Amino acid sequence: GCKAIDSDVPPSHFLNCFLSSCPVPHPHQAADEEPHLPAYVPANNNRIRRLHRGNITPILPRHRQHEWANLTPKSLWSQIKFELKSYYDWELQATDAYNFYTTGQSKIQQGFLKDGYELISEALNLLNNVYGAMHPEIAQCLRMLARLNYIMGEHAEAMAYQQKAVLMSERVNGIGSSIYYHTNMVQQTHLALYCFANNQVSTALKLLYRARYLALLVCGENHPEIALLDSNISLILHAVGEYELSLRFLEKARDLNKKYYGDKSLKVAVSFHLVARTQSCMGDFRAALNNEKETYAIYKQQLGESHEKTRESSDCLRHLTTQAVVLQKKMNELYTGKGSAAMPPIQIQPPSMGSVLDMLNVINGILFVQISQQDIENFKAEIEKRQLKDSSPAPLEEKTENENREEQRDKILSETAEKNKFTSMNFEIPDERDLILMEIQRKAEYSSSRKRNS
C-alpha cells in the first residue's frame, strides 16, 4: 500500500509498536506520498487480473493504504493477547509474575528468605518469557535476588546478579535521562558493596567514584546522597590504610549530615565516630577523643546511658583517653630529657575487612538482626504460657488439633533458625533513630514480660 521508496516505513512502525516503550510512535511519511496514490480500482476489474499475471502488487483501496499508520503499541498487544487466547488458549503471564514477586516480598518480611528467593526467581522466569531479555521489571527482580543472595551470605551470586541489573538498567533507561542517573547511582553503590564483600576492593572504589560522579551531575555537592557516598568511599579507603584521604571524605560526609539531619542526629553520631576511628589510626588521639565525645553525647541524649551504643562509645572514649595519656607522658619525658629517645608504641589496631563490611551494611541500611537459640526457646516458652493461661478444658479432638498446630509452629521456628539467620531486612536507607528506638522497645517489652512471669 506504499511506494517502493517508502517500503521500510511500515515494518519500522510495526517494530516500534512491538518493541519500543514509546506510547504512540509516529511513523514518518513522505510529503509527496498522497498525490501519487492511485484511485480505487474495483477488485473485479480486468486490470487487476493483468497485474496479477505480471506479478505486480495490486492496488489497495484508499482507506486501507494507511491502515498500518494507525497501529499503536496498545492495539498491537491487544491483538496479540486476543490471538494467543483464541488460537493457543494461552495468556500472558505478567500478572502471575507480579503475584509471585509480591508473595516473595511478603515471605521475606516474615523472615523466610529461602521461600522468598524461590518465588522471586519464578517471577524472573515468567518475566523473561513475557518481555524477553530486557525490561525494567526484570532488572528489579535481578536487584532483589542480588540483595537476597547478599543477605544469605552468597556474595559471589549477589555480585553476579547485581552486575546484570546494572547493565540492564543502563540499557532500558537510556544514558542521559534523569532516571538513568539516579537509578545507576544507587545500583552502582550496591554493586560496589557486593564487590567489596568479594574482596574486589579496587573495583568497589571505581564503582563508588562513578556513582559519586553521577550524583554530582544530578544533585550537586550539597546533598545527603553525597554524604552517603562519601561515607562508603571513606570506609573502603580506611580498610586499605589510606587514612588521610579517608578522613577528607569523612569530614565532608559529617558536615553534610549535620546540615541536613541536625547536630543531634544519630547519623551525625556515626559520622563523628568514624572520624574519631580514622584519627586514632593516624595517631591523633586528641582530635579523635574530641570527636568521640560528640558521639557519646548524642547517644547519651538520644538513647540513654544504658544503651549498647552508648556503652560502646564510652569504652572507645576510655581507650582513646588511655592512649592519649600514655603518649603525652612519653612526650613530656622526651622534652625534659628524663626518658629514652624512643617513642612508645602506639596501640593502633588496623580494621579488619569484616568490621568495615559491617559498618558499610549499617550506613547503607542493610541490617542483620540475629536470633539466638535462647531467644527462640524464650519465645516458645512465652507462647506456651499464654496458651495455658487462656486455654480451658476441651475435647480430645481439639487437643489433638492444638498439638498439631504447636508442632507446626515449632517446625517453622526451627526452620527459620537453621535456614535463615536473620529475621528482618530493609534495603532502603532507613532512619537510624527509628531503627534503634524499635530495638529499645523490643527489649523493653521482653524485659517487662520476664518481670511479669517472675
N, C-alpha and C positions, 0 to 999 in steps of 0.2 A: 503494500500500500504506500510505498515511498520510492523516491528515485534511488538509483544505484549509488549516487554520491553520498546520500544520507542513510544508507543501509545499516550503518553502525549505530545509529541513534536509538532505534527501538531495543536492540539487545542490551545496550548500555543502560537504558532506562529500566529494563527488567531486572538487571543485576543490581542496580541501585536500590530498587524496591525490595529485592530478595536479601541483600547482604548488608546494606548500609543502615546506620541508625538515624538517618535524616527522616523526619516525619513525613514530609511531602517533597520528594525530589522533583525538580523542574527540568524536563528534557529540553535540549537545545534543538530548535527547529529553524531551518533556513528561512530568511525573509522572503525569498522568491519562490518558496515551495508551493504556495497556494495557487498562484496564477497558472502554473503549469499542470495543475491537476485536470485530467480529462473529465468530461461529463459522464454521467452514469449510463452504462450500456446494459440493456436488459440481458438476463442470463440466457435467453433463448435466441439471441441474435446469431446470425451465421458468422459474424466476425469473431465471436468467441470461439466457435469451433475451429476457425482457421488459426487463431492464436494458439490454441491447444495443440494443433497439428505441428506448428512451428516451434514448440517448446518455449513459448513466451508466456510469462506470468500474466494471468488475466487481471483485468482492472476491477478493483473492489468498489462497491458503492461508496459515494462520497461520505456518508455518515459513518462508515466503518474505517475510512482511511486513516483517521487519527484516533481510533479507539485505544490504541496502546498508550497514548499520551495521558489518558485519564487514569491509568493504573497508579495506585498508591500502595505503600507497604501494608497498610491495614487491610485493604481489599484483597491484596495478593495472599496474605497469610490467612485471611478468612476463607478464600477459595481452597488453599492447601489443606486447612483443617477439615473443610467440608469433604474434599476428595478422600482424605485419609479415613474419615469416619464412614463414608458411604461405600468405598471400594474395599478397604482393608479392615474396617471395623476396629480402628485404632486411633487413639487420641494422643495429642502431645502431652508430655509428662512433666511440664514445668510446674504445674500445681503440686504433683506428687513430690517433686524435688523440694519445693518450698515447705511442704509439710514435714518431710524428713529433716530439713535444716532446723526448723523451729522446734521440733521434738528433740533434736540433738542438743540444741541450746538449753532446753529445759532439763535434760538429763545432766548436762554439765553443771548447771546451777545447783542441782541436787547432790553433786559430788560423784556421779557415775561417769567418770571420764571415758572409760573404755566404751561404754554403750553410746555415749555422745559422739565419740570418734567414729564408730561404725555407721551411725545414722548420717553424719555429715559426709562421710566417704560415699555412701549410697546416693546422697543428694548430688555430689560431684559427678558421679557416673551418669545419673539421669540428665543433668545439665549438659554434659558432654554429648549425649545422644540428641538432645533437643537443639542446642545452639551451636554445636561444633566445638572447635578448639579454642576460640577466643570469645569471651563475653565478660562483662563486669561482674556478674553473679558468680561465674566460675572463679574469677580472681578472689572474690570474697570467701568462697569455700576454701581455696588454697591457703589464704591467710589464716583462717580459723584452724585448719588442720596443722599448719605450722606452729601456731600457738599451743595447740593441744600436745603436739609432739614435744615441744619445749617444756611444758608443764610436767609431762610424764617422764622427762629425762632423756628423750630421744633427740639429742641436739643435732645430730647429723641429718636426720629426717626433717627436723624443723628448718634447718638451713636450706635444704633442697626444695621444700615446698614454698618457703618464703621467696627464694630466688625466682621460681616460676611466677609467683604472684606479682613480684616487682616488674618482671619483663612483660607480663600480660597487661598490667596496669598502664605501662608506657604505650603499649600498642592500642588499647581500646580507648584510652582517654585522650591520646594525642599529645605531642610535645608542644608546649607553649600555652596550653589552656590553664586557667586557674585551678581546675580540678586536678590536672596533671601535677602542678607544683605542690599543692597541699597533700594529695594522696601519696605521691612519691616521697615527699619529705618524711611522712610518718612511716611508710613501709620500709624505706631505707634505714631508718633508725632501728626498727625491729630486726631487719636483716643484719645490721651491724652487731646487735646484741647476740644473735644466734651465731654469727661468725666468731665473736669473742669467746663464746661458750665452747666453740670447736678449736680454740687456740689459734685462730687466724687473726692475730692482733693487727697486723698492718692493713689487712682488708677491712677490718672493722673501722679503723681510723679513716681510711679513704671514704668509706660509705658515710661516716658521720660528717666529714668535711663537705662531702657532696650535699648531704641533707642540710647542712648549715648554709651553704651557698644558695640552695633553693629557698630556704626560709628568709634569707636576706632579700632575695628578689621579691618575695610575696609580702612580707610584713616589716622589713627593715630591722635595724639594730635593736630597738627598744620594744621587745615583745616577749611574753612568757615562753613562747616556743624556743626562742634563742637561749633563754636561761636553762631550759631542759636539755637542749643540745650541748650547750657549754658544759653542763654537769656531766653528761655522758662522755664527752671528749676528755675532760679533766680526769675522770676516773681511770680511763684506759691509759692516759699518759702517766698517771700516778702508778699504775701497775707495772709499767716498763721503766720506771725510775726517772722519768722526765719531770722532776718536781717543780722546777721554776716555771716551765710552760704550763704545767697543770695548774699551778697557783694563779696564773693570769686568767685562765678560763674560769676558775672557781670564784675569784673575786668579781668577775663580770656577772656570773650567774647569781651570786649573793646580792649584789646591788640591784639587779633586776627583780629578784624575788622580794626584796624589801620594798621596792617601788610599787609592785602590783599586788602583793599579798599582805603588806603591813609589817611593822617591825617585830610583832609578836607572833607571827605565823609559824607553824611547825615546819613549813618548807624553808623558812629563813633559819630555823634552828638547825636543820640538816645541813644547810649551806655553811653555817658557822662551824659546825663540827668537821665537815670535810676540809675547810680551810685550815682549821687547827691541826688536823691529822697530817696534812701536807707540810705545814710549817714545822711540825715536830720532826718529820723525816729530814728536813733541811737543817735541823739543829737550832732553830729559832724558837726556843721554848717559851720565852717571854711573850712573844706575839701569839703563839699557839695557846698559851694559858689565857690570854685576854679573850680570844675568840671562843674558847671552850666555856668560859664564864658566861658569855652571852647565850650559848646553847643551854647551859644548866639553868639560867634564869628563865628562859622561855619554857622549858619543860616543867620547871617547878611551878610556874604560874598557870600554865595551861593544863597540866596533868597531875600535879601534886608531887609531894616528896617521895611517896611510897611507890610511884610507878616505876616500871622496869627501865624505861628510857631515862628517867631522872637519875636512877641509881647508876646506870651505865655512864652517864655524863659525870656523876660525882667520882666514880672510880677513875675516869680519864683525867679529871682535874687533879686528883691525888697523885697519879703517876707523873703528870707534867710538872706538878709542883716539886716533887722529889728530884726529878731530873734537872729542873732549873736551879734548885738549891745546891745540888752537887756541883754543877757546872760553875755557878757563881763562887762557891768556896774555893774551888781549884784555881779559878782565875785570880781571886784575891791573893792566894798563896804565891802565884806566879808574879804578881805585881810587887809583893813585899819581899820576894826572894826567899821565902821560907820553904817552899815546896820544890819538887823536882821540875825539870824543864818539860816533862812530857805532859800532854793534856790527858784528862781522864777519858776513858772510853765512854762514848755516848751510846746508851742503850736504845738503838733505833731498830725496830722490828719491821723489815720490809713487808709490804702487803702481799698476801697470797692471792692467787687467781680466784680462789673460791670466795674469799671475803670481798674482793672487788666485784665479782659477779653477783653476790648477794645484794650489795649496795646498788648496782645497776638495776636489779629487779625492783628494788624499793622505789627508786626515783622514777622508773618507767611504769609503775603501777601494777606490776605483776607480783602478787602477794601469795605466799605459801603459808597456809595455816595447817600445821602438822598435828595429827591426832595420835596420841599415845594409847597403848593398850589399856593403861589405867583409866584414861578418860572414857574409853568405851565401856569398861566394866562399871564405872560410876554411873554412866548414862543408863545402862541396862538395869542397874540396881534401883535407880530413881524411878524408872518406868514401872518396874515390878511393885515398888512400894505404892505408887499411885493406883495401880490396878487393884492391889489388895485392899486399899483403903476405900475405893469406890465400888468394889465388887460386892455382890450379895449371893446367897445360895442359889445355884442354878442347876438345871437338869444335867444329866451326864452328857447328853449330846452337845449342849452349849459349852461345857468344859472342854470337850474334845476339840470343838471349833476354836476356842481360845488358845488351847495348846498349839494347834496348828498355826494360828496367827503369830504366836510367840516364836515358834520355830522359824517361821518365815522371816520375822523381824531379826532374829539372831543371825540368820544366814545372810541377810542383806548387810547387817553391821560388820560381820566378819569379812565378807567380800569387799566392802568399802575399805576396811583396814588393810587388807592384803593387796588388793589391786590398785587402789587409789590412795596415795599417801596424803593427798590434800583435799580439803573439803570445800574450799571456796576459791574463786579466781575472778579476777577483774582485769580486763585488758585495756580499759580506758584509763586515763590518768586521773586517779581519784584524789579527793581532798584528804590529806593525811590526818587532819584533825578528826574528821568524821570516822575514819577507819580506826584510829586509836581509841576514840570515845566508845565506839561499838565494842572494842575489845575490853575496855574497862567495864562496860555494862554487863557483858557476858560473864566476866569473872565475878562481878558483884552479885549477880543472880545466882551463880553457882555457890558462892560463899554463903549467901543467905539461906539457900536451900539446905546446905550442910548444917547450919546452925539450927534450923527448924527440926531437922531429923534427929539431931543430938539432944 
